[in-house]
């Protein structure tokens, strides 16, 4: 029985590991200087080389070649034994199948025995995050002070599930997703040696489909080679289920034309052809995400053919950023919608309807509610102009003139708020729509970026705006956007406001122990949580682009 390509092409030397140079160099230096740690934690996405690197480290520390700089040599008895799976001192444990405390206790009882073949006994624990809490606790003492002849290498794809007590006892290495060009280069070498003819476009498609996993990319080549020794782009699209890319482009065109009938026809045609509805929704999201990146002027890093880039540039020009964000959100929901189980097209149809007919905010005007008297706010009173009538000599009051575009207009639908009041999250949120409205009057692009963020924390004179991606946060940090948002924050809230921008799950402790002022709070966020503060400059505001 033939071996799978990913096993045949598993790296046997450090030089064969691709995309993880920062880790390889660190481990090689540790071996050369005889400073190998007693416990390692390899974390990162699947198929990026964690287990492979663990095996190479086990080979290197037991290699019989006297020159440490070339270990593993891949020629000595111990190296060959590891390659052939008969090295007694390399123990690989699948934590998914050995999750209990009894399994760990059994391991702990055996580690005191001396190595039988090599210098070190190396334990590779794969998917270590699957261990139970009690199993982790049983492992702690051994992990902290193992016998001198034992090395632990823990591998995981979900490092957030590893207890902090375990993390602190290991030397940690983060494996990265492998770039598309690196995968393409490796696949090109593999196919040449395997005498497989493959079109460059098919290689690029496979590399993108692998999403940074070299193992997945090699497995896809293995799968395609079983069909034909000549792999074309069309064959790759059919087998990998990505032949609907043209359908996605046509669907986006239908949305731009506001052609609901054409959009539904495209969706139904794709589903009738056997396309999985949730997979189709994911393809739409991926495509729209690339359009958003292009719209945010960061599309130069996207791996696109010249023809596709030209088409996407044309489409991106016709979208507003806020519109793209809303459509992505709609199709993203469809990609996980359970309604697809009983009505395959419903989630996609609802996403299309939401894209073409987004919900409109309900505006309450004086004509809609004539029986309700207009509420006079503190701002109304402060802005009343008292003057002496030249003709009558009497004192009269008159309403202020209509505000300019940079002034704050208070309507009867705005919640009551006294400018200068110390902020709470509730108070900050009550005026947030006013902030966004005033930003939109000056700059629609900045307004779209602000709309993509979520106000998540507020205290004193500091508020925290959270974004779903680093790209959107960086857009907010641009000079023109930061000046405009801070100008409007000061106008609405009645004083200068410290705005901290975060991404994803980042949290800011707005009341750290010992802090007394807003500045200390912000310094705390910047130094400890990678938050960033937008500098106030109330003298300038962004202009319409």
Secondary structure as the mmCIF struct_conf table of DSSP 4:
data_model
#
loop_
_struct_conf.conf_type_id
_struct_conf.id
_struct_conf.beg_label_comp_id
_struct_conf.beg_label_asym_id
_struct_conf.beg_label_seq_id
_struct_conf.end_label_comp_id
_struct_conf.end_label_asym_id
_struct_conf.end_label_seq_id
HELX_LH_PP_P HELX_LH_PP_P1 UNK A 2 UNK A 4
HELX_RH_AL_P HELX_RH_AL_P1 UNK A 5 UNK A 8
TURN_TY1_P TURN_TY1_P1 UNK A 9 UNK A 9
BEND BEND1 UNK A 13 UNK A 13
HELX_RH_3T_P HELX_RH_3T_P1 UNK A 14 UNK A 16
BEND BEND2 UNK A 19 UNK A 19
HELX_RH_AL_P HELX_RH_AL_P2 UNK A 21 UNK A 32
TURN_TY1_P TURN_TY1_P2 UNK A 33 UNK A 34
BEND BEND3 UNK A 38 UNK A 38
STRN STRN1 UNK A 39 UNK A 44
BEND BEND4 UNK A 45 UNK A 45
TURN_TY1_P TURN_TY1_P3 UNK A 46 UNK A 47
BEND BEND5 UNK A 48 UNK A 49
HELX_RH_AL_P HELX_RH_AL_P3 UNK A 50 UNK A 62
BEND BEND6 UNK A 66 UNK A 66
HELX_RH_3T_P HELX_RH_3T_P2 UNK A 68 UNK A 70
BEND BEND7 UNK A 74 UNK A 74
BEND BEND8 UNK A 76 UNK A 76
HELX_RH_AL_P HELX_RH_AL_P4 UNK A 77 UNK A 83
TURN_TY1_P TURN_TY1_P4 UNK A 84 UNK A 85
TURN_TY1_P TURN_TY1_P5 UNK A 88 UNK A 89
STRN STRN2 UNK A 90 UNK A 94
TURN_TY1_P TURN_TY1_P6 UNK A 95 UNK A 97
BEND BEND9 UNK A 100 UNK A 100
HELX_RH_AL_P HELX_RH_AL_P5 UNK A 101 UNK A 110
TURN_TY1_P TURN_TY1_P7 UNK A 111 UNK A 112
BEND BEND10 UNK A 113 UNK A 113
HELX_LH_PP_P HELX_LH_PP_P2 UNK A 114 UNK A 115
BEND BEND11 UNK A 116 UNK A 119
STRN STRN3 UNK A 121 UNK A 126
TURN_TY1_P TURN_TY1_P8 UNK A 127 UNK A 127
HELX_RH_3T_P HELX_RH_3T_P3 UNK A 128 UNK A 130
BEND BEND12 UNK A 131 UNK A 131
HELX_RH_AL_P HELX_RH_AL_P6 UNK A 133 UNK A 144
BEND BEND13 UNK A 145 UNK A 145
TURN_TY1_P TURN_TY1_P9 UNK A 148 UNK A 149
STRN STRN4 UNK A 150 UNK A 156
BEND BEND14 UNK A 157 UNK A 157
HELX_RH_3T_P HELX_RH_3T_P4 UNK A 159 UNK A 161
BEND BEND15 UNK A 162 UNK A 162
HELX_RH_AL_P HELX_RH_AL_P7 UNK A 164 UNK A 167
TURN_TY1_P TURN_TY1_P10 UNK A 168 UNK A 169
BEND BEND16 UNK A 170 UNK A 170
STRN STRN5 UNK A 171 UNK A 175
HELX_LH_PP_P HELX_LH_PP_P3 UNK A 176 UNK A 179
HELX_RH_AL_P HELX_RH_AL_P8 UNK A 180 UNK A 193
TURN_TY1_P TURN_TY1_P11 UNK A 194 UNK A 195
STRN STRN6 UNK A 197 UNK A 198
HELX_RH_AL_P HELX_RH_AL_P9 UNK A 200 UNK A 209
TURN_TY1_P TURN_TY1_P12 UNK A 210 UNK A 212
HELX_RH_AL_P HELX_RH_AL_P10 UNK A 214 UNK A 225
TURN_TY1_P TURN_TY1_P13 UNK A 226 UNK A 227
BEND BEND17 UNK A 229 UNK A 229
STRN STRN7 UNK A 230 UNK A 231
HELX_RH_AL_P HELX_RH_AL_P11 UNK A 233 UNK A 240
TURN_TY1_P TURN_TY1_P14 UNK A 241 UNK A 241
TURN_TY1_P TURN_TY1_P15 UNK A 243 UNK A 244
HELX_RH_AL_P HELX_RH_AL_P12 UNK A 245 UNK A 256
TURN_TY1_P TURN_TY1_P16 UNK A 257 UNK A 258
HELX_RH_AL_P HELX_RH_AL_P13 UNK A 260 UNK A 272
TURN_TY1_P TURN_TY1_P17 UNK A 273 UNK A 274
HELX_RH_AL_P HELX_RH_AL_P14 UNK A 277 UNK A 295
TURN_TY1_P TURN_TY1_P18 UNK A 296 UNK A 297
HELX_RH_3T_P HELX_RH_3T_P5 UNK A 299 UNK A 301
BEND BEND18 UNK A 302 UNK A 302
HELX_RH_AL_P HELX_RH_AL_P15 UNK A 306 UNK A 318
BEND BEND19 UNK A 319 UNK A 319
HELX_RH_AL_P HELX_RH_AL_P16 UNK A 321 UNK A 334
TURN_TY1_P TURN_TY1_P19 UNK A 335 UNK A 336
HELX_RH_3T_P HELX_RH_3T_P6 UNK A 338 UNK A 341
TURN_TY1_P TURN_TY1_P20 UNK A 342 UNK A 342
TURN_TY1_P TURN_TY1_P21 UNK A 344 UNK A 345
HELX_RH_AL_P HELX_RH_AL_P17 UNK A 346 UNK A 356
BEND BEND20 UNK A 357 UNK A 357
HELX_LH_PP_P HELX_LH_PP_P4 UNK A 358 UNK A 364
TURN_TY1_P TURN_TY1_P22 UNK A 366 UNK A 371
BEND BEND21 UNK A 372 UNK A 372
HELX_LH_PP_P HELX_LH_PP_P5 UNK A 373 UNK A 377
HELX_RH_AL_P HELX_RH_AL_P18 UNK A 378 UNK A 383
STRN STRN8 UNK A 385 UNK A 388
TURN_TY1_P TURN_TY1_P23 UNK A 390 UNK A 392
STRN STRN9 UNK A 395 UNK A 398
HELX_LH_PP_P HELX_LH_PP_P6 UNK A 399 UNK A 403
TURN_TY1_P TURN_TY1_P24 UNK A 405 UNK A 406
BEND BEND22 UNK A 407 UNK A 407
HELX_LH_PP_P HELX_LH_PP_P7 UNK A 408 UNK A 410
TURN_TY1_P TURN_TY1_P25 UNK A 412 UNK A 413
BEND BEND23 UNK A 414 UNK A 414
HELX_LH_PP_P HELX_LH_PP_P8 UNK A 415 UNK A 416
TURN_TY1_P TURN_TY1_P26 UNK A 419 UNK A 420
HELX_LH_PP_P HELX_LH_PP_P9 UNK A 421 UNK A 422
STRN STRN10 UNK A 423 UNK A 424
HELX_RH_AL_P HELX_RH_AL_P19 UNK A 425 UNK A 430
TURN_TY1_P TURN_TY1_P27 UNK A 431 UNK A 431
HELX_RH_AL_P HELX_RH_AL_P20 UNK A 432 UNK A 442
HELX_RH_AL_P HELX_RH_AL_P21 UNK A 444 UNK A 452
BEND BEND24 UNK A 453 UNK A 453
STRN STRN11 UNK A 454 UNK A 460
TURN_TY1_P TURN_TY1_P28 UNK A 461 UNK A 461
STRN STRN12 UNK A 462 UNK A 467
BEND BEND25 UNK A 468 UNK A 469
HELX_RH_AL_P HELX_RH_AL_P22 UNK A 470 UNK A 477
BEND BEND26 UNK A 478 UNK A 478
HELX_RH_AL_P HELX_RH_AL_P23 UNK A 479 UNK A 493
BEND BEND27 UNK A 494 UNK A 495
STRN STRN13 UNK A 498 UNK A 503
TURN_TY1_P TURN_TY1_P29 UNK A 504 UNK A 505
TURN_TY1_P TURN_TY1_P30 UNK A 510 UNK A 511
TURN_TY1_P TURN_TY1_P31 UNK A 513 UNK A 514
BEND BEND28 UNK A 517 UNK A 517
HELX_RH_AL_P HELX_RH_AL_P24 UNK A 518 UNK A 529
STRN STRN14 UNK A 532 UNK A 534
HELX_LH_PP_P HELX_LH_PP_P10 UNK A 535 UNK A 536
TURN_TY1_P TURN_TY1_P32 UNK A 538 UNK A 539
#
